[in-house]
């Protein structure tokens, strides 16, 4: 089969012929239809310090996908041939305290597809059936292909109650935009998304994800006044990984405000801990999705009309993967899809 492979410890990936994966016990073989490009995939392509610390070539990359089940191990009932599925890319040990308590997203032995083991940028992938999430047969395939990052957005957006609250989202990338859509659907009073990228801000505006703010030209304090907010924001969602964005969010929070942090800083940063303590702010980290409550919530939101397919702006074939990665890295795109097969 064809797959995008990190062949050597250097920049780039190759579209190569590799052996078909074999289905082991409690596994299923999935014919991949579409995949989404994640920021971590760009790190791997660029072969930066993070990739060098986490990736061992050769490796099939990628973890966001939708596909069709074509083979199931004997005795397995979780999925059936013909099911349309996405995959929970974090494969856990099932033995540690957290796994046994049902908090599998906290497993310290987690392995990620496309990072620690072969991933989804391929014509086929074999995965544990317990990690496959079955979609309704009529789901939009673009939406299904990005259920993994949508799950990140849902996990972040619903970490704290947002009904009737004023919400600040720093970072209007695809996950930030989807978090804004979720917060609005969940009844937030105001949702404000900040960024410095005009394309991303315009995309968020066109999708009605919230009030958009270019922080290079507009102060958050002015936006707060324009929206009639008596105090600061109640809930923050930090999606950018930019220390400046986190600092501005902390400054903009109301006393007792709660911040969910998904963005990974690219460099060490310092915080004004006295402000956090004296204003009784809560900061919590978000990694991946709760297995599998977040997947259930994501499915309900899509069924209720939250249209995440509109976050997809570019599509390429697997042969056009170089252009696909360039589009994803250029800052003038939403989610970028690579198509592997038609349904």
TALIN-V132811 format. One record per run of one state. SS is the DSSP state (a for helix, b for strand, c for the rest). FROM is the first residue (numbers start at 0). TO is the last residue. Records with the same first field share a line. If there is no record, write none. Layout:
BEGIN
SS->FROM-TO, FROM-TO
END
This chain:
BEGIN
c->0-0, 6-12, 17-25, 36-37, 46-47, 54-57, 60-62, 72-82, 87-88, 91-95, 100-102, 106-109, 113-115, 117-120, 122-122, 134-139, 145-145, 157-164, 170-172, 185-188, 195-196, 206-209, 214-218, 226-231, 238-241, 261-271, 278-280, 285-291, 303-306, 329-333, 339-342
b->1-5, 13-16, 26-35, 58-59, 63-71, 83-86, 89-90, 110-112, 116-116, 121-121, 123-127, 131-133, 165-169, 189-194, 210-213, 232-237, 252-260, 281-284, 311-316, 334-338
a->38-45, 48-53, 96-99, 103-105, 128-130, 140-144, 146-156, 173-184, 197-205, 219-225, 242-251, 272-277, 292-302, 307-310, 317-328
END
